[in-house]
């Protein structure tokens, strides 16, 4: 069910929207938990390390798919916030065409590049065969990955973050069952683990398509909508490519980290893989808040509510930072225990290395929280330059730390690559958002609606009261529920100027002991200042 993010308490709206995203991320991470446990316990540390050695390559694809499709959904969210149903349909059609073209290219090219890429990454010879099989099967399932990410993104763009969670949970449960059967009784090794993921992802795509067909008419594309214009293509690519590129840059940094790890041996790779599984659960919460901030900003920008965006970012930062502190403490105190779920008690060196990584990352989560909220907000506002620049900064910091510090300090140096990348990105994002925050303050607020009213006296005064008679003699501008539709909404722009010219009337308040009650009054919300319409803060 679609839901507007343009009304209600900002922090409550962001939290309510992010909770299903968080649960979905946790479900995915739990699947990866089970996948790693099954592979590690049934096939051994080398198989676990082989799967981990493909992490950078898979993140390159998954990150690009997530970033690209999330960018394609931003115009959808803005159109939905503005209540422009035709624009929503055009956006869906445009995003579908671009997603399909990208899928064809990746499905053909990615499997062919796996083995050369693993060799270039200096993957240990003992791991390269299993790693190649796992990655090739995963890349052959690109269509399912891209389709689910795009469908989930446009469903979230209309304010529904719960439905993708349901389908993701079903897919992950199926995934767990398949990986246990394929790796265990069937004995298909790492190939079975990869195939289980592809099959489960395909099921989630079918569920999303059927849900949209039956329950979400606003996303139903008509024949005329497939006549995609160059302007629509350009706008979607303007938002999607930088977000996909940004995710790819981060993935390239992860590949550089993987190269540095490969030179340190199988124990280092296994430790990093196990720690990343635990770390991913914590990062999932902060990432969910960031995505919620992006959709929140996009809808409120479309609804011309910059005041809500400003308040929402501040409240979102408080939520994210508080969560980061709690998560950091949990990882620092319980990290070693969680790592033993993957490797058991027979690999103490792996446990020690992984616990050290969780200590460093957990102490740095506050920077990551700020990064996700501010970058998500800027992306929702349509800004592409700053988020891309921060991705480049992350790449430089992560690669530099992995190569230089890894050479000097070994595994400890590689571990510092993530926190340094987060801090480097924040140094760019904080001043950039401060400028956007000030630009939002200058933008006009557009919440005024006109109600049809007649002259209605307020009851009073009564004996002994000091209430002054008040009569409503003109339409009153009120903050209306932007969820409404129909003639009242369509006439809003025409009526707003008339409302602003209406004389202000102060209403009295009925005494608590009076014999009548004053009619309920509605608040009039005006912008602090007027600025040029249609300008997005950069």
N, C-alpha and C positions, 0 to 999 in steps of 0.2 A: 504494500500500500504506500502510495506517495505521501510525502509529508514536507510541509514547508519549514525551513529553518529561519524564517524571517520574523517569527513571533516567539514570545516567551523569554524567560531569563537566559541570557547567552550561555552561561556556564552549564546550566542544566541541559540546554539544547545540545551543546557540544558533547557533554558527557553522555547523554542519552544516545546520540548518534554514534559515538565512538565505542560504546560498550559492545554492540554486536561486532564491530570491526575487531575489537580486542579479542573477543571470544573466538572469532574466526581465525585470527592470527595465532592464538594459542592452540586452537585445534590443529592448524597446520604444523605448528612447532611440535605438538604432541605426536603427530604422525611421524615427523622426522625423528623424534625421540624413539618411537617404536621401531622405525626403519633402521636407525643406527644400532639399537639394541639387538634386533634380530640379525642384522648383518654381522655385527661384532661378535655376538655369542655363537652364531651358527657357522660363520665363515672365517672368523679370526680377525686379528688386528690388521693384517695386511689388506684384507678385503675392506675393512672400515677405512683404512688409509687411502685405498684406491677410490672409494666413493668420495672421500674428502678431497682428494686431489682434483676432482672434477668440479669442486664447489665454485671456483672462480669462473669457469666457463659457463656453468649453468646459471650463475648469478648474472653473467653478462646477458644471457637471453631473457631470463625471468625479469631482471631489472629493467631491461629495455622494453619488454612487453608491458610491464606494470606502468612505467613512466609514460610510454606512448599512449596507451589506452586511457590513463588517467587524464592526460592532457586533452585527448579528444572529448572527454566527458565534461570538461570545464565549460565550453559554450552551451552544452546541454543544460547544465546547472544554472547558468546565467539566464538562459531563455526561460527555464522553468520558474526561476525567481521573479522574472518579469511577466509571468503568465502569458507568454507568447507560445501557444501550442504548436502553431505552424513552424516556428523556428526550432522548437524541440524536435519535431519530426525531421526537418532538414538536417539538423545536427546529427541525429542518429544515422540517417542515410549516409552522410558524408563520412562519419567515423567508421561505419561498416565497410564502405568501399576502401578506405585507407588501411583498415585493419586486414582486410582480405589480401590486398596487394603485398603488404608487409609479410604476411604469413607465407605466401608462396615463395618469396625470396629467401626467407630464413629456413624453410623446410628443405629447400634444395641445397643451399650453400652450407649450412651449419654442420650436418653430418660429415661432409667431405673434408671439413677443416679440423675435425677433432684430433686425429692422430698427429698431424703436423704441429698443432698448437700444444699438445701435451709434450711432445719432444722439445719444442721451443721453450717450454716452461721448465725443462730439466726434471721432469717427473722421474722418480727412481725406476730403474728397469723392471724391478720386481712388481711394480704397481701398474705399469703402463697398459698391459693387455686388458686387465679387468676395468681399468679406468676408461679405456677407449670404448669397450662394449657398453658400459653404463651410460656414458655421455651420448653415444650415437643413438641408442634407443630413446633416450630422453628427448633429444633434438628432433627425432622423427615425429614426436608428439606435439610439435610446435603449434599445430592448428588448434588443438584442444586448449593449450595454454593461452594463446592469444584470444580465442573466442571467449573463454570463461572470464578472462580479465576485462575484456571490453564489455561484455554483458553485465558483469558485476558493477563496473564503473558507471554505466548509464542508469542502472537501477538505483545505485547510491546517489547519483546526480539529482534524482527527483525526491531525495530525502528518505529513501528506504534502505537502511543498512541491515535490516533483520533478515530479509529473504535470502540475500547471498550467503549469509551465515548458515541458514538452514541447509541450503544445497551443498555448501562447502563441508558442513559437518557430515552429511550423508556420504559425500565423496571420500572424505578422510576415513570414515569408518569402513567403507568398502576397501579403501586402499590398505588399511591395516590388515584386514582379513586376507586380502590377496597376497600381500607381501609375506605374511606368515606361511601361507600355503605354498607359494611359488619358491620361496627360499628354503623352507623346511621340507615337507613331504615330497614336493616335486623336484627339489634339488636343482633349480635353474640358476642358482648363484646370484651374482649382482645383476645379471640380465633380468631375472625375475623381479627384483626390487624395482628396476626402472620401468618394466612393463606394467607392473601393478599401478604405478603412478599415472601412466598415460591412460590406462583404461578407466581409472577412477575419475580423472579429469574430464574425459569424454562424457561420462555419465552426468557430471555436473553441468556441462554445456547443454545437454538435452533437457535437463530439468529447468534451467534458466529460460531456454527458448519456449518451453511449454507454459511456464509461468507468465512470461510476457504476452504470449498469444492469448491466454485466457483472462488475465487479471490487470494488465497495464495498457489500456487503450491509448494513453498519451504517447506511448513509444511505438505504436503501430505506424509503419511507414507506408504511405500511399504511393501509387505509381508516379505521380507528378514529383514526389520528393526525391526520386532517384535521378532527376535531372540536376545533378550537382553542379553548382556554379564555381567558377574559378575563385571567387571571393570566399565562398565557404571552404573550399579546399585550402586556400591560403591561410585562413584564420585557424583552422584546425591544425594544420602543419605548424603554424607559428607557435601554438601552445604545446602540441604533442611532441614534435621533434626535440625541442630543448629539454623537455622533461625526460624523454627517452635517452637523449644524449647525456643528460646529467646522470641518470642511473647507469648508463654504460661507462661513463668516466669513473664512477665509484667502483663499478665491476672491474674495470681495468686496474684500478688500484688494488682490488682484491687479488687479481691475477699476479700482480707484482709481489704481493705478500706471499702468495702461494709459491712463487719461484724461490723466494728467500727461504721459505719453510722447506722446500724440497731439498735444498742444499744442506739442511740440518738433520736429515734422516727421517725414517718412518715414525719414530717416537714423537718427534716434534709435530709431524703432520697429524698423527692420531690425537695428540693432546689438543692441538688447535681445533680439530674437527669436533671433538667431544665438548670442549669449552664453548665453541660457537653454537652448538645445539642448546646449551643452557643459556647462554647469552641471548640467543634469539627469542626466548620466552620473555625476557625482560624488555628487550628492545621492541617487542610486538606492542606493548602498551603505549609506549611513547610514539611509535609510528602510527598507531590508530588515532591518537589525539591529533597528530599532524595532518592526517588525511581528513579527519573531521573538521579541522580548522580550514582546510582548503575548500571543502564543499560549503561550509558555513559562509566563508568570505565570498565565494562565487554567487551563491543565491542572494545574499544581502546586497551585493553590488548590483545584481540585476534588478532587485527591488528598490534600489536607490536608498539604502539605509546605511550610510557610512558610519553613523553614530553607533549602530549595533556592531559593526565590524571592530571598531576601536575598543569598545567594552569587551567584546568577545575575545579579542587577542589577549588583553590583560588578564582576564579571568582564566583563559586557556593556559597561559604561562604559569599561573599559580598552580593550577591542577597538575600540569606536566612536571614542574619542578618538585612539588611535593611527592608525586609518584616516583620520580627519579631517586629521591633520597631514600624512600622506603625500599625500592628495588635494589639499590646499591648496597644497603645494609644486609639484605637477605642474601645476595650473592657473595658478599665478603664472608659472611658467617657460615653459610651452608654450601658453598661452591664445591668443595672437595667431596662431600657426601653425594651430591648430584652427579659428579663426574664418574664416580664408581659404578653408577648404574650402567655405564657404557662399557667399561673396561674391566670391571670386577676388581678383586683385590690382588690380582697377579701382575699388575703393571704399576708399581709405585712411582716410577719416574714419570710416567704419563700423567698420573693423577697430580703430582706436584707441579708439573708444568702447566696443566690446565687450570689448577686452582690459582696459580700466580696470575694467569691471564684474566680470570674472573675478578681478582682483586683490583687490578689496574682498571679494567673496564667499569666495574661497579663504582669506583671512586670518581669516575668521569661522566656519569650519566646526566648530571645537571646540564652540562654543555650540550649533550645530545638532545635533551628535552627542549632547550631553547632553539636549537637548530631545526628540529622537526616543526615546531609551532610557527616560527617566523617564516621558514621557507614555504611551508604549506599555505600560509596566508598570502604571501606574495604571489604564489602560483595561482591561487584562487582569484586574486585581483587582476590576473592577466599579465603579470610581469614575467618576462622570460630571461632577461639579461642577467639580473642579479642571481637567481637560482643557478643559472648555468655557470656563472663565474665562481660561485661557491663550490660547484662540482669540480671545477678545474683546480681550485685551491685544495680541496680534499685529495684530489689525485696527486698533486705535487707533494703535499705533506705526507700522505700515506706511502707513496713510492720512495720518497727521500728517507723517511724514517726506516722503512723496511730494508732498504739497501744499505744505507750508511750505518744506522744503529744496529741493524742485524749483523753487519760485518764486525762491528766493534763489540757488541754484547751478546750476540747469538740470539736465542729465543726471546730473551727479555727485550732486546732491541726491537724485534718484530712486533711484539705485543704492544709497544708504545705507539705503533703507527696509527691505530684507530683513535685514541684520545687526542693525539696531536692534530689529526685531520679534523676532528669535531671542533676543537678550539679554533683552528684556522678558519673554518667556515663561519663560525660565530663572529669572528672579528669583522667579517664582511656583512653578515646579515643584520647585526644589531643596528649599526648606523643607517643601513638601507631601510630597515623598517621604521626607524625613527622619522626619516624623511617621508615615508609613505603615511605614517600616522598623522603627521602634520598636514599632508595633502588631503587626507580623509576629513580632517577637521574643517577644511575650507570647502568641501563639497556640499551641495545642497541636500538636505534631507527631504524625502518625498513621501511622508506617511499620511498626508491629510486627505480625509474623506468628508463629504458633505452629507449630513443627515437632514431628512425632511422634518421640520419642526414647526409648531404653531405657537402662538402666544399662550404660555401656560404659567399661571402665577404660582409661586411657592407659598404654601400655607403658612400664615403667620402675619403679624406677630400675635402672640397670645398674651394674656394678662401676665405681667411681670417679666416678659421676655424682652430681649433686646434685638430680636431678629428683624432685619430690614426686608421689606417686600422686594422680590426680584422677578422680573418677567423676561422670558426668553423671546426676543423679538426678531431674531435672524438665525439662519443656519449656523451651526457651530462646527468648526473643524475639529475632528477627533482622530485619534490614532486607531484606525480600524484594523481588524484582523485581516492580514493580507492573504489569508487562506480563502477569502470569499471570492466569488466570481460573479459574472453576470453584468447587467447594466450599470450597477453602482460602481463596479470596478472600472468598466470601460469609460465611464464619464468622469473619472477621478481627475484627469489632467485638465479637462475643460472647467471643472468646478473649483479647482484649487485656487485660481486667481480670485474668483468671486469670494471664496472663503476668507482669503487674506484681507480683502477689503471690508469684510463684515466688522461692525463695531464690537469691541470686546465687552462682555457683560459679566459682571461678578455676581455669583449666586450666593445667597445666604445659606446658612446651615440650620436645620431645624433643631430646637433645643431637645435635650435628652428627655425632658419631662413633658414635652409638648404633646398636643393631641393629634398631630399629623406628622408625616415624614416628608422631607424634601425629596423630590425626584432625583434619581441617581444622575450624576454628572459625569461626563467623559473628559479625559485629559486632552488638551491640545498640545501637540508636540511640534515645535518649530526648530528649524536648524539654527545653529549658533551663527552661521554666516552663509552667505550665498556665494557660489563660485560657478565656474563654467560647467555646464552639464556634459555628461558623456566622457569626461576625462578620467582615465584610470590612474590611480596613484602609482608611480613607479618607485 
